[in-house]
Amino acid sequence: MEYAIGIVLALVVTGGATVVGFDRDRAFYPTVLIVIASYYVLFAAMAASGVVVVLESLAGAVFLLAAVIGFKTRLWLVAAAMAGHGIFDFVHHLIIENPGVPEWWPGFCSAFDVTAGIYLAVLLKVRSGHS
């Protein structure tokens, strides 16, 4: 169920951003990526684990860097990083043991991230005139 909710929510957020015009601003999707990457830090803080907060912050910094570089250069990097975070969600528990992560989170977040990344890639292709 968490996968379906992640997909639907990603389509509502990204589709809504297109309809309203939020995503006409180049900073929209990089900002979404930064927020996506911050949730694991939040879960670590909720579990009161300082070491895990640091580890999650380091992992999040990779995606933050991708968001900044993608914003400054090509939004295709942001689309790839969003989808990449979806893959990270599947292996996260093998890399960092974060007791604050809800059991359903990896599936939900992965579905959201991959869907949002694909949506942005399609949007970039359509807006570039290569349909």
Secondary structure by P-SEA (a helix, b strand, c coil): caaaaaaaaaaaaaaaaaaaccccccaaaaaaaaaaaaaaaaaaaaaccaaaaaaaaaaaaaaaaaaaaaaaccaaaaaaaaaaaaaaaaaccccccccccccccaaaaaaaaaaaaaaaaaaaaaaaccc
